[in-house]
């Protein structure tokens, strides 16, 4: 019969092969197939515990097979979940119950508990919340109005005098470069603009603060004259103005904006009446969004009444509203005055589309629900194909969605930084993500945890394949224990080691405590000693961090299996002695000492 050490080594040196053998056992294979075929059908705690085969499989996977009969006990733990520190599971000393409830987290995820995946379920929920929070910001309406005004009027400005004469345009223009027109004197602003930037000694270039030079370079009437405001840098000013306002808005992906604008261009000319526009919800959303209105939240009767009333009559429904968003929308889509020719006008063909494009690219999209739906559907249809960090980094649309879902602005996060965070994972307390005060990155990396789960990160369902892996490992350990309990203890300790943070956790688990006492040659009676005294001795003899180091852990378990073999012989004495000679025990326990101990036991 093989010794404890040799049996343990034979298993751990090729763990995949050992697991494969277990998986092919007829009983294991049959129960695993049943579990896979049925677990995703379970939608409630009651359904879960009612199916005895499923429930027992799950309990065994978490080392709780002996408690499978206590269904009322487990129902209480599942119903209370783990989010509340005072929940039933969290109060139990044995943390296997917390692990079980986290895996089958009905309290948090409801009917999705058995199919839950962070990347598939948390990200879309978070993304929707981020968009809604952004559009509900107190300054949103003001910023949207100012951007709309700028887009509609900046192209008509042909000189410094005209820009200075319009305080709203000037406010956005300067705000785009981090300057506040309300705190600067008109004389100072004019001096800067008239001086230009061609001369290195000009007023703007003479300032240490280069924001003025950037502002003047954009609005350089001295160099570009009347063509100044038609330049791209001037037309794009609203995007930077929004950024500088500090609003945490989600900016739609370029692919989304292009798809919507292409659809608008291709179809708006076909619209000949109010009825035509109302029938095409996609066109209506785009048109209304351009003027700060949300077609998803406005009543169709309200929209029709506004359009039918026109704007020629001061008493029309649109003109009666204090908020002039509807009046602007109706003025553009003025079927009352222009009839079938309405959509051929520049107000519809050019101005509306320009407003929509700038606002969406700036994150001022009014139709947030529609945007959320489009982007979420695209995300869900494609995220399962993401198998690595490289895949995620290469797909900018999915990456931007994922970052935004966890409160990270894609426009401000350098790709190198994102990659560094993902590669570092979250298992190590010293990883880049864990070192940050802002825990947004921890949440992001936890959801897209390629460092820990590899290609399964975006498809991993804790209640499915991970539970099966745990079941197979648990069965492997049980099988080993039938022949040698020491091997089972060693395998169990090896599985738990990386998660251990202090010796109190070890003492709370009888199996782990037995491994440590055996390795340190402590008598069974030591288990009755004061807890703090036990911990102090463990700390003097061992370093808890060694258990997270594979090489040091192996040495420790070599010591344990050798000491276990002495107390629980599995082979003739001579064979045991040869094993001890061939595999020297570390941690200061010499082969000679073990030989002497063995001799005394004969």
Secondary structure as UniProt FT lines:
FT   HELIX           4..12
FT   TURN            13..14
FT   HELIX           15..23
FT   HELIX           26..38
FT   HELIX           39..41
FT   HELIX           45..50
FT   HELIX           52..61
FT   TURN            62..63
FT   HELIX           65..67
FT   TURN            68..69
FT   HELIX           71..80
FT   TURN            85..86
FT   HELIX           88..91
FT   HELIX           96..103
FT   HELIX           106..109
FT   HELIX           110..112
FT   TURN            113..115
FT   HELIX           118..122
FT   HELIX           123..135
FT   TURN            138..139
FT   HELIX           140..153
FT   HELIX           154..156
FT   HELIX           160..165
FT   HELIX           167..175
FT   TURN            176..178
FT   TURN            181..183
FT   HELIX           186..195
FT   TURN            200..201
FT   TURN            203..206
FT   HELIX           211..218
FT   HELIX           221..224
FT   HELIX           225..230
FT   HELIX           232..235
FT   HELIX           237..245
FT   HELIX           254..267
FT   HELIX           268..270
FT   HELIX           274..279
FT   HELIX           281..289
FT   TURN            290..292
FT   TURN            295..297
FT   HELIX           300..309
FT   TURN            314..315
FT   HELIX           317..320
FT   HELIX           325..332
FT   HELIX           335..338
FT   HELIX           339..344
FT   HELIX           347..352
FT   HELIX           353..362
FT   HELIX           368..382
FT   HELIX           383..385
FT   HELIX           389..394
FT   HELIX           396..405
FT   TURN            406..407
FT   TURN            410..412
FT   HELIX           415..424
FT   TURN            429..430
FT   HELIX           432..435
FT   HELIX           440..447
FT   HELIX           450..453
FT   HELIX           454..456
FT   TURN            457..459
FT   HELIX           462..466
FT   HELIX           467..483
FT   HELIX           485..496
FT   HELIX           497..499
FT   HELIX           503..507
FT   HELIX           510..519
FT   TURN            520..521
FT   HELIX           524..528
FT   HELIX           531..541
FT   HELIX           544..548
FT   HELIX           550..567
FT   HELIX           573..582
FT   TURN            587..588
FT   HELIX           591..601
//
